[in-house]
Amino acid sequence: MTVGAKIAVGSHVWVEDPDQSWLDGEVVEVNGDKIKVNCTSGKTAVANAANVHAQDLEAPPEGVDDMTKLAYLHEPGVLYNLKCRYNMNEIYTYTGNILIAVNPFQRLPHLYNDNMMEKYKGMAIGELSPHPYAIADNAYRQMIKEDISQAILVSGESGAGKTESTKSLMTYLAYMGGSVGVEGGKRTVEQQVLESSPVLEAFGNAKTSLRQICGDSV
Protein backbone atom coordinates (compact mmCIF):
# COMPACT_ATOMS: atom_id res chain seq x y z
CA MET A 1 0.00 0.00 0.00
CA THR A 2 1.20 3.52 -0.69
CA VAL A 3 3.09 4.96 2.28
CA GLY A 4 0.81 7.20 4.33
CA ALA A 5 -2.41 5.88 2.77
CA LYS A 6 -4.74 4.10 5.18
CA ILE A 7 -6.26 0.88 3.95
CA ALA A 8 -9.80 0.18 5.08
CA VAL A 9 -13.10 -1.16 3.84
CA GLY A 10 -14.48 1.30 1.31
CA SER A 11 -11.05 2.50 0.14
CA HIS A 12 -10.58 2.82 -3.61
CA VAL A 13 -7.41 1.07 -4.69
CA TRP A 14 -5.37 -0.45 -7.48
CA VAL A 15 -4.70 -4.17 -7.26
CA GLU A 16 -2.34 -6.31 -9.35
CA ASP A 17 -3.89 -8.44 -12.08
CA PRO A 18 -2.09 -11.10 -14.18
CA ASP A 19 -3.96 -10.09 -17.36
CA GLN A 20 -4.36 -6.30 -17.10
CA SER A 21 -1.37 -5.51 -14.82
CA TRP A 22 -3.56 -3.33 -12.57
CA LEU A 23 -7.28 -3.10 -11.87
CA ASP A 24 -9.13 -0.46 -9.89
CA GLY A 25 -11.76 -1.32 -7.35
CA GLU A 26 -13.15 -0.93 -3.84
CA VAL A 27 -11.92 -2.70 -0.73
CA VAL A 28 -14.73 -4.87 0.69
CA GLU A 29 -12.82 -6.84 3.29
CA VAL A 30 -9.60 -6.47 5.30
CA ASN A 31 -8.27 -9.56 7.04
CA GLY A 32 -4.81 -8.87 8.40
CA ASP A 33 -2.49 -8.51 5.39
CA LYS A 34 -5.09 -9.89 3.01
CA ILE A 35 -7.24 -7.41 1.15
CA LYS A 36 -10.38 -8.32 -0.80
CA VAL A 37 -11.25 -5.95 -3.64
CA ASN A 38 -14.33 -5.77 -5.89
CA CYS A 39 -12.90 -4.46 -9.15
CA THR A 40 -14.83 -2.24 -11.55
CA SER A 41 -14.10 -4.82 -14.26
CA GLY A 42 -16.31 -7.30 -12.41
CA LYS A 43 -13.49 -9.36 -10.96
CA THR A 44 -12.98 -10.01 -7.28
CA ALA A 45 -9.34 -10.02 -6.20
CA VAL A 46 -7.60 -10.99 -2.99
CA ALA A 47 -4.14 -9.51 -2.57
CA ASN A 48 -1.46 -8.83 -0.03
CA ALA A 49 -1.66 -5.33 1.42
CA ALA A 50 1.86 -4.61 0.19
CA ASN A 51 0.65 -5.06 -3.41
CA VAL A 52 -2.34 -2.73 -3.13
CA HIS A 53 -2.06 0.98 -3.95
CA ALA A 54 -4.40 3.84 -3.17
CA GLN A 55 -6.36 5.32 -6.08
CA ASP A 56 -6.35 9.09 -6.66
CA LEU A 57 -10.06 9.91 -6.91
CA GLU A 58 -9.37 13.63 -7.41
CA ALA A 59 -7.36 13.15 -10.60
CA PRO A 60 -9.26 14.48 -13.65
CA PRO A 61 -10.52 11.86 -16.15
CA GLU A 62 -8.29 13.33 -18.88
CA GLY A 63 -5.22 12.93 -16.68
CA VAL A 64 -2.70 15.58 -15.64
CA ASP A 65 0.13 17.03 -17.75
CA ASP A 66 2.60 16.87 -14.84
CA MET A 67 2.48 13.75 -12.70
CA THR A 68 3.86 15.56 -9.66
CA LYS A 69 0.26 16.85 -9.42
CA LEU A 70 -0.97 13.33 -8.64
CA ALA A 71 -1.76 12.51 -5.03
CA TYR A 72 0.03 9.15 -5.38
CA LEU A 73 3.02 8.70 -7.65
CA HIS A 74 3.08 4.91 -7.93
CA GLU A 75 3.15 2.49 -10.87
CA PRO A 76 -0.60 2.02 -11.44
CA GLY A 77 -1.26 5.75 -10.98
CA VAL A 78 1.46 6.68 -13.47
CA LEU A 79 0.35 4.09 -16.04
CA TYR A 80 -3.31 5.10 -15.76
CA ASN A 81 -2.47 8.78 -16.17
CA LEU A 82 -0.38 8.04 -19.27
CA LYS A 83 -3.21 5.91 -20.66
CA CYS A 84 -5.77 8.71 -20.15
CA ARG A 85 -3.55 11.21 -21.95
CA TYR A 86 -2.66 8.74 -24.71
CA ASN A 87 -6.35 8.18 -25.44
CA MET A 88 -6.57 11.92 -26.14
CA ASN A 89 -3.48 11.86 -28.41
CA GLU A 90 -1.50 13.62 -25.67
CA ILE A 91 1.68 11.58 -25.97
CA TYR A 92 3.90 13.78 -23.78
CA THR A 93 3.69 14.11 -20.00
CA TYR A 94 5.98 15.74 -17.45
CA THR A 95 7.17 14.43 -14.13
CA GLY A 96 8.76 17.60 -12.87
CA ASN A 97 11.38 18.49 -15.48
CA ILE A 98 11.44 14.95 -16.88
CA LEU A 99 9.50 14.37 -20.09
CA ILE A 100 7.80 11.02 -20.67
CA ALA A 101 6.95 10.17 -24.29
CA VAL A 102 4.57 7.39 -25.38
CA ASN A 103 5.00 6.17 -28.95
CA PRO A 104 1.72 6.94 -30.81
CA PHE A 105 2.66 4.65 -33.74
CA GLN A 106 1.26 7.26 -36.09
CA ARG A 107 2.28 10.61 -37.54
CA LEU A 108 1.24 13.70 -35.59
CA PRO A 109 2.60 16.46 -37.85
CA HIS A 110 0.75 19.24 -36.02
CA LEU A 111 3.12 18.75 -33.09
CA TYR A 112 6.30 19.38 -35.06
CA ASN A 113 6.70 22.49 -37.18
CA ASP A 114 8.27 25.95 -37.16
CA ASN A 115 5.20 27.51 -35.54
CA MET A 116 5.43 25.07 -32.62
CA MET A 117 9.15 25.72 -32.21
CA GLU A 118 8.56 29.46 -32.20
CA LYS A 119 5.86 29.01 -29.55
CA TYR A 120 8.26 27.25 -27.15
CA LYS A 121 11.07 29.79 -27.48
CA GLY A 122 11.89 31.25 -24.08
CA MET A 123 9.04 29.45 -22.32
CA ALA A 124 9.73 27.77 -18.97
CA ILE A 125 8.93 24.08 -18.59
CA GLY A 126 5.28 23.75 -17.59
CA GLU A 127 4.03 26.98 -19.17
CA LEU A 128 2.92 25.12 -22.30
CA SER A 129 1.92 21.53 -23.00
CA PRO A 130 4.68 18.95 -22.44
CA HIS A 131 6.95 18.70 -25.50
CA PRO A 132 10.56 17.84 -26.44
CA TYR A 133 10.89 21.42 -27.66
CA ALA A 134 10.45 22.63 -24.07
CA ILE A 135 13.24 20.34 -22.86
CA ALA A 136 15.52 21.45 -25.70
CA ASP A 137 14.77 25.13 -25.11
CA ASN A 138 15.49 24.78 -21.39
CA ALA A 139 18.86 23.11 -22.09
CA TYR A 140 19.73 25.70 -24.74
CA ARG A 141 18.95 28.66 -22.49
CA GLN A 142 20.80 27.13 -19.54
CA MET A 143 23.82 26.71 -21.80
CA ILE A 144 23.63 30.38 -22.86
CA LYS A 145 22.95 31.68 -19.33
CA GLU A 146 25.44 29.56 -17.39
CA ASP A 147 28.00 29.10 -20.19
CA ILE A 148 28.16 25.42 -19.25
CA SER A 149 27.67 22.42 -21.54
CA GLN A 150 24.29 20.71 -21.16
CA ALA A 151 23.25 17.07 -21.61
CA ILE A 152 19.84 15.62 -22.43
CA LEU A 153 19.40 11.93 -21.63
CA VAL A 154 17.00 10.03 -23.90
CA SER A 155 16.22 6.60 -22.47
CA GLY A 156 13.65 3.87 -23.11
CA GLU A 157 12.89 0.38 -24.36
CA SER A 158 13.33 -0.63 -27.98
CA GLY A 159 10.51 0.88 -30.05
CA ALA A 160 9.64 3.46 -27.41
CA GLY A 161 10.42 6.33 -29.77
CA LYS A 162 13.91 7.38 -28.66
CA THR A 163 15.08 8.11 -32.21
CA GLU A 164 12.10 10.34 -33.02
CA SER A 165 12.41 12.14 -29.70
CA THR A 166 16.10 12.74 -30.37
CA LYS A 167 15.27 14.09 -33.83
CA SER A 168 12.79 16.53 -32.30
CA LEU A 169 15.38 17.73 -29.80
CA MET A 170 18.06 18.14 -32.45
CA THR A 171 15.66 19.88 -34.84
CA TYR A 172 14.81 22.44 -32.18
CA LEU A 173 18.44 23.03 -31.21
CA ALA A 174 19.36 23.46 -34.87
CA TYR A 175 16.45 25.87 -35.25
CA MET A 176 17.68 27.92 -32.32
CA GLY A 177 21.24 27.80 -33.60
CA GLY A 178 20.24 29.02 -37.04
CA SER A 179 18.94 26.87 -39.91
CA VAL A 180 19.12 29.47 -42.66
CA GLY A 181 20.67 28.32 -45.93
CA VAL A 182 24.27 29.25 -46.68
CA GLU A 183 25.56 30.78 -49.90
CA GLY A 184 26.83 28.34 -52.50
CA GLY A 185 24.08 25.78 -51.86
CA LYS A 186 25.71 24.33 -48.72
CA ARG A 187 23.60 22.32 -46.33
CA THR A 188 21.83 24.17 -43.53
CA VAL A 189 22.81 23.75 -39.88
CA GLU A 190 19.62 21.76 -39.31
CA GLN A 191 20.37 19.37 -42.17
CA GLN A 192 23.91 18.76 -40.94
CA VAL A 193 22.80 18.11 -37.36
CA LEU A 194 20.02 15.73 -38.36
CA GLU A 195 22.26 13.87 -40.81
CA SER A 196 24.67 13.15 -37.95
CA SER A 197 21.95 11.31 -36.02
CA PRO A 198 22.39 7.88 -37.71
CA VAL A 199 26.14 8.00 -37.02
CA LEU A 200 25.62 8.84 -33.35
CA GLU A 201 22.95 6.16 -33.07
CA ALA A 202 25.29 3.61 -34.64
CA PHE A 203 27.81 4.26 -31.86
CA GLY A 204 25.06 3.83 -29.30
CA ASN A 205 23.96 0.49 -30.78
CA ALA A 206 27.43 -0.89 -31.50
CA LYS A 207 28.59 -3.96 -29.57
CA THR A 208 32.14 -4.02 -30.92
CA SER A 209 34.56 -2.20 -28.61
CA LEU A 210 37.27 0.13 -29.88
CA ARG A 211 39.87 -2.23 -28.41
CA GLN A 212 38.55 -5.10 -30.56
CA ILE A 213 38.97 -2.92 -33.64
CA CYS A 214 42.36 -1.35 -32.89
CA GLY A 215 43.95 -3.95 -30.66
CA ASP A 216 45.82 -3.47 -27.41
CA SER A 217 47.41 -0.25 -28.60
CA VAL A 218 44.23 1.61 -27.57
C-alpha positions as CSV (number, residue, x, y, z in Angstrom):
1,M,0.0,0.0,0.0
2,T,1.2,3.5,-0.7
3,V,3.1,5.0,2.3
4,G,0.8,7.2,4.3
5,A,-2.4,5.9,2.8
6,K,-4.7,4.1,5.2
7,I,-6.3,0.9,3.9
8,A,-9.8,0.2,5.1
9,V,-13.1,-1.2,3.8
10,G,-14.5,1.3,1.3
11,S,-11.1,2.5,0.1
12,H,-10.6,2.8,-3.6
13,V,-7.4,1.1,-4.7
14,W,-5.4,-0.4,-7.5
15,V,-4.7,-4.2,-7.3
16,E,-2.3,-6.3,-9.4
17,D,-3.9,-8.4,-12.1
18,P,-2.1,-11.1,-14.2
19,D,-4.0,-10.1,-17.4
20,Q,-4.4,-6.3,-17.1
21,S,-1.4,-5.5,-14.8
22,W,-3.6,-3.3,-12.6
23,L,-7.3,-3.1,-11.9
24,D,-9.1,-0.5,-9.9
25,G,-11.8,-1.3,-7.3
26,E,-13.1,-0.9,-3.8
27,V,-11.9,-2.7,-0.7
28,V,-14.7,-4.9,0.7
29,E,-12.8,-6.8,3.3
30,V,-9.6,-6.5,5.3
31,N,-8.3,-9.6,7.0
32,G,-4.8,-8.9,8.4
33,D,-2.5,-8.5,5.4
34,K,-5.1,-9.9,3.0
35,I,-7.2,-7.4,1.2
36,K,-10.4,-8.3,-0.8
37,V,-11.3,-6.0,-3.6
38,N,-14.3,-5.8,-5.9
39,C,-12.9,-4.5,-9.2
40,T,-14.8,-2.2,-11.5
41,S,-14.1,-4.8,-14.3
42,G,-16.3,-7.3,-12.4
43,K,-13.5,-9.4,-11.0
44,T,-13.0,-10.0,-7.3
45,A,-9.3,-10.0,-6.2
46,V,-7.6,-11.0,-3.0
47,A,-4.1,-9.5,-2.6
48,N,-1.5,-8.8,0.0
49,A,-1.7,-5.3,1.4
50,A,1.9,-4.6,0.2
51,N,0.6,-5.1,-3.4
52,V,-2.3,-2.7,-3.1
53,H,-2.1,1.0,-3.9
54,A,-4.4,3.8,-3.2
55,Q,-6.4,5.3,-6.1
56,D,-6.3,9.1,-6.7
57,L,-10.1,9.9,-6.9
58,E,-9.4,13.6,-7.4
59,A,-7.4,13.1,-10.6
60,P,-9.3,14.5,-13.7
61,P,-10.5,11.9,-16.1
62,E,-8.3,13.3,-18.9
63,G,-5.2,12.9,-16.7
64,V,-2.7,15.6,-15.6
65,D,0.1,17.0,-17.7
66,D,2.6,16.9,-14.8
67,M,2.5,13.7,-12.7
68,T,3.9,15.6,-9.7
69,K,0.3,16.8,-9.4
70,L,-1.0,13.3,-8.6
71,A,-1.8,12.5,-5.0
72,Y,0.0,9.2,-5.4
73,L,3.0,8.7,-7.7
74,H,3.1,4.9,-7.9
75,E,3.2,2.5,-10.9
76,P,-0.6,2.0,-11.4
77,G,-1.3,5.7,-11.0
78,V,1.5,6.7,-13.5
79,L,0.3,4.1,-16.0
80,Y,-3.3,5.1,-15.8
81,N,-2.5,8.8,-16.2
82,L,-0.4,8.0,-19.3
83,K,-3.2,5.9,-20.7
84,C,-5.8,8.7,-20.2
85,R,-3.6,11.2,-22.0
86,Y,-2.7,8.7,-24.7
87,N,-6.4,8.2,-25.4
88,M,-6.6,11.9,-26.1
89,N,-3.5,11.9,-28.4
90,E,-1.5,13.6,-25.7
91,I,1.7,11.6,-26.0
92,Y,3.9,13.8,-23.8
93,T,3.7,14.1,-20.0
94,Y,6.0,15.7,-17.5
95,T,7.2,14.4,-14.1
96,G,8.8,17.6,-12.9
97,N,11.4,18.5,-15.5
98,I,11.4,15.0,-16.9
99,L,9.5,14.4,-20.1
100,I,7.8,11.0,-20.7
101,A,6.9,10.2,-24.3
102,V,4.6,7.4,-25.4
103,N,5.0,6.2,-29.0
104,P,1.7,6.9,-30.8
105,F,2.7,4.7,-33.7
106,Q,1.3,7.3,-36.1
107,R,2.3,10.6,-37.5
108,L,1.2,13.7,-35.6
109,P,2.6,16.5,-37.9
110,H,0.8,19.2,-36.0
111,L,3.1,18.8,-33.1
112,Y,6.3,19.4,-35.1
113,N,6.7,22.5,-37.2
114,D,8.3,25.9,-37.2
115,N,5.2,27.5,-35.5
116,M,5.4,25.1,-32.6
117,M,9.1,25.7,-32.2
118,E,8.6,29.5,-32.2
119,K,5.9,29.0,-29.5
120,Y,8.3,27.3,-27.2
121,K,11.1,29.8,-27.5
122,G,11.9,31.3,-24.1
123,M,9.0,29.5,-22.3
124,A,9.7,27.8,-19.0
125,I,8.9,24.1,-18.6
126,G,5.3,23.7,-17.6
127,E,4.0,27.0,-19.2
128,L,2.9,25.1,-22.3
129,S,1.9,21.5,-23.0
130,P,4.7,19.0,-22.4
131,H,6.9,18.7,-25.5
132,P,10.6,17.8,-26.4
133,Y,10.9,21.4,-27.7
134,A,10.4,22.6,-24.1
135,I,13.2,20.3,-22.9
136,A,15.5,21.5,-25.7
137,D,14.8,25.1,-25.1
138,N,15.5,24.8,-21.4
139,A,18.9,23.1,-22.1
140,Y,19.7,25.7,-24.7
141,R,19.0,28.7,-22.5
142,Q,20.8,27.1,-19.5
143,M,23.8,26.7,-21.8
144,I,23.6,30.4,-22.9
145,K,23.0,31.7,-19.3
146,E,25.4,29.6,-17.4
147,D,28.0,29.1,-20.2
148,I,28.2,25.4,-19.3
149,S,27.7,22.4,-21.5
150,Q,24.3,20.7,-21.2
151,A,23.3,17.1,-21.6
152,I,19.8,15.6,-22.4
153,L,19.4,11.9,-21.6
154,V,17.0,10.0,-23.9
155,S,16.2,6.6,-22.5
156,G,13.6,3.9,-23.1
157,E,12.9,0.4,-24.4
158,S,13.3,-0.6,-28.0
159,G,10.5,0.9,-30.1
160,A,9.6,3.5,-27.4
161,G,10.4,6.3,-29.8
162,K,13.9,7.4,-28.7
163,T,15.1,8.1,-32.2
164,E,12.1,10.3,-33.0
165,S,12.4,12.1,-29.7
166,T,16.1,12.7,-30.4
167,K,15.3,14.1,-33.8
168,S,12.8,16.5,-32.3
169,L,15.4,17.7,-29.8
170,M,18.1,18.1,-32.5
171,T,15.7,19.9,-34.8
172,Y,14.8,22.4,-32.2
173,L,18.4,23.0,-31.2
174,A,19.4,23.5,-34.9
175,Y,16.5,25.9,-35.3
176,M,17.7,27.9,-32.3
177,G,21.2,27.8,-33.6
178,G,20.2,29.0,-37.0
179,S,18.9,26.9,-39.9
180,V,19.1,29.5,-42.7
181,G,20.7,28.3,-45.9
182,V,24.3,29.3,-46.7
183,E,25.6,30.8,-49.9
184,G,26.8,28.3,-52.5
185,G,24.1,25.8,-51.9
186,K,25.7,24.3,-48.7
187,R,23.6,22.3,-46.3
188,T,21.8,24.2,-43.5
189,V,22.8,23.7,-39.9
190,E,19.6,21.8,-39.3
191,Q,20.4,19.4,-42.2
192,Q,23.9,18.8,-40.9
193,V,22.8,18.1,-37.4
194,L,20.0,15.7,-38.4
195,E,22.3,13.9,-40.8
196,S,24.7,13.1,-37.9
197,S,21.9,11.3,-36.0
198,P,22.4,7.9,-37.7
199,V,26.1,8.0,-37.0
200,L,25.6,8.8,-33.3
201,E,22.9,6.2,-33.1
202,A,25.3,3.6,-34.6
203,F,27.8,4.3,-31.9
204,G,25.1,3.8,-29.3
205,N,24.0,0.5,-30.8
206,A,27.4,-0.9,-31.5
207,K,28.6,-4.0,-29.6
208,T,32.1,-4.0,-30.9
209,S,34.6,-2.2,-28.6
210,L,37.3,0.1,-29.9
211,R,39.9,-2.2,-28.4
212,Q,38.6,-5.1,-30.6
213,I,39.0,-2.9,-33.6
214,C,42.4,-1.4,-32.9
215,G,43.9,-4.0,-30.7
216,D,45.8,-3.5,-27.4
217,S,47.4,-0.3,-28.6
218,V,44.2,1.6,-27.6
